[in-house]
Amino acid sequence: MKILFLLLFSLLLWGKMLEVGEKVQSVYLTSQHDQKIKLTENGFWIIGWDKETTALANEYFYKHKIKKDQNMLVDVSQIPSGIFSMFVAPKMKRYSHPILLSYDEAYNLTLPYKDRYVTLLSLKDAKIEAIYFVDTLEELEKLLK
């Protein structure tokens, strides 16, 4: 019940999920290598929500060099801190591409989401041009070419 209340309160505080045509909030996130990186305002945000969607995004960046106009971010707000520091963070540190960690649950709730899909936001001048929900490597490769 407490979690439901917090989620509803967060939605009231931040509003609804972002849609095409809306501006994104310019934020800095910390990578798995403790680098502060500003989310791109022109290009793509590749968002992983759980172990499976993050693995799909990581697979893409393992095969393809990350471009300057691409940011991979992961919602880590739901992972207990002990689990994150003992198991998740060490695994993420093995990847050379930056994985931006988003701890802010209220902010994450504004990002478009579909269960079991990577969210891909296409941005121009900090406005969302398109939202894609991707569940295969082939789809992700096609959209990011």
URHU-V482600 format. One line per field, one symbol per residue. phi: phi as a letter, one per 20 degrees, with the letter a starting at -180 (. if undefined). psi: psi as a letter, one per 30 degrees, with the letter a starting at -180 (. if undefined). A space follows every 10 residues. Layout:
phi->???
psi->???
This chain:
phi->.fffffffff fffeneffcg neeeffcdce efdmeeceff dcpcdddddb gffffffffg ffecffefec cdccfdfeeg gffffecfgg ffffeeffde edeegffffe egbbgmcfec ddcblmdfeb ccdcccffff fffef
psi->eeeeeeeeee eeefalkklk flklkjlklk lfghkkkkkk fjbkkjkkfa eeeeeeeeee fefkkklegk kklkjgffkk eeeeeeeeee eeffkfkkjk kjfjeeeeff kkkkkgkkkj kkkkhgkjel kkjkgleeee eefg.
